[in-house]
Amino acid sequence: MKKNKNIPVILVCVIFAVVFLAILLIFMQKDSTEEEALLSDIKVEQIPIEEIEKMSADEPTETPEKEEEPKPTEIPEPTEEPKPAETPKPTETPEPAKEPEQEKLPKVEVQEAAQPITVLIDAVESARISSKEIQIIFTDNYDAAVETYLLMRRNVLTGGGWENVGSLPSDKNATGDQNIFSDKLGESMPQQYEYRVDVKLPEGQTNTAQEGKVILASNVMICIDPGHFAGRNQVTGEQTYGYAEGDFTIEVAKELKRILKETYGIDSYMTRSGGSITLGGYTDGNLDSGHISLRGTYTAEKDADLFMSIHTNANEENANGYPTCMQPISINKPLVIANGLACSSDTMMRVANGIGVNLAATNYQLGISTVKDFATVEKNAVSEWTKAANDKTDAAGTVFRRTGSSGGEYYGVLKGAAKVNKPGIIVEHGFHTVPEMRKEAMEGNLKTLWAQADAYGIAYGFGFVSNIHRP
């Protein structure tokens, strides 16, 4: 019988497999029962020791070459796929033992101490409500810090000290709303006051109270009527400088409104605030051609004390031998036309005279007139307007009344004012037929200078200044 030389190799492999499986079995004892069953099915064939010795004797004495180590015999996969072994969870680090919980105290919010402030009421406005009521208006920005607001008043005309004429408790809630004092006056005669709002602070606080800002106010209201409308009475011909009466009167009116309030505390409102005017549903030309009296009746809208219509004057065609719109400066003079109610009032004649005197001085100083004087008049002594007086050169301006054929008011605006029982005046500041006047209006500061003269004349008429001549 021929010996099989591969038997020793096979034997070594078998032994190696047995050892490998034994080791594997040890590590897989904790696996599932299916894996244990699989390993138990593997049978190792035992070979008698005599056979092993006999096989070894037949081997040559030479040491066989070392062969590559055979791969372990693959184990057939079981019918059902075994569940993968669960990855052991990492060992969790135990939390340190908690200290015994102490009794919780109420949470206290720490706030920075508020910095002391100075409480000063400096945003204050006034509004004339009627001849017997003036309102003082300011915001409630300091309500959180104030206990009480105090309205202080001083009579400018009679002098004297400050007096407390009202108090208003704070609601402690600053919302940006308006706080309003209503100062009820005992008399309706023209009055001019200084006002301020002081404060009383709560006790025990560190803020500082300061006297409020002083403002000027009065119980006088003026209705200002900027004559015509945009583009009306546009000058044509030579040296026009782009002048139109309806454009310039609104500029003078705006300045007058500002100066009256800022300098004298006098409130006013206008029949128009822009180029166009609409009253009673009528606009511009439709208003002026058939319903112009609505301008005058607008005086009753806010119970004004005076209706004042702002204009510049014109002359007859080719007056004084000059082209119509090329008149010499000698024709230039202020004229004031008053209605019957104004002519019979001392106050309104003072207003008319004050305006005329200061307009004449202004025009003369500017070099657009040859006469610096104005002929003042007394009440009930006003002359009738004539074309000759209007166009006369080197003559002083004055106050006139112009009546119609029936004896009533000639001008519709003055008729409208009289209809609501209000005095009214038309102020012809100067002649726009004079080139020098037009140039000063369009290139100079005439609107402000005229407005200053008007405002001063009004203040003089109501007794707020004593000298008829503006300083």
Buried (B, 14 or more C-beta within 10 A) or exposed (E): EEEEEEBBEEBEBBEBBEEEBEEEBEEBEEBEEEBEEBBEEEEEEEEEEEEEEEBEEEEEEEEEEEEEEEEEEEEEEEEEEEEEEEEEEEEEEEEEEEEEEEEEEEEEEEEEEEEEEEBBBEEBBBBBBEBBBBBBBBBBBBBEBBBEBBBBBBBBBEEEEBEEBBEBEBEEEBEEEEBEBEBEBEEEEBBBBBBBBBBBBEEEEEBEBEEBBBBBBBBBBBBBBBBBBBEBBBBEEEEBBEBBBBBBBBBBBBBBBBBBBEBBBBBBBBBBEEBEBBBEEBEBEEBBEEBBBBBBBBBBEBBBBBBBBBBBBBBEEEBEEBEBBEBBBBBBBBBBBBBBBBBBBEBBBBBBBBBBBBBBBBBBEBEBBBBEBBBBBEBEEBEEBEEEBBBBBEBBBBBBBBBEEEEEBBBBBBBBBBBBEBBBBBBBBBBBBBBBBBBBBBEEEBBBBBBBBBBBBBBBBBBBBEEBEBE
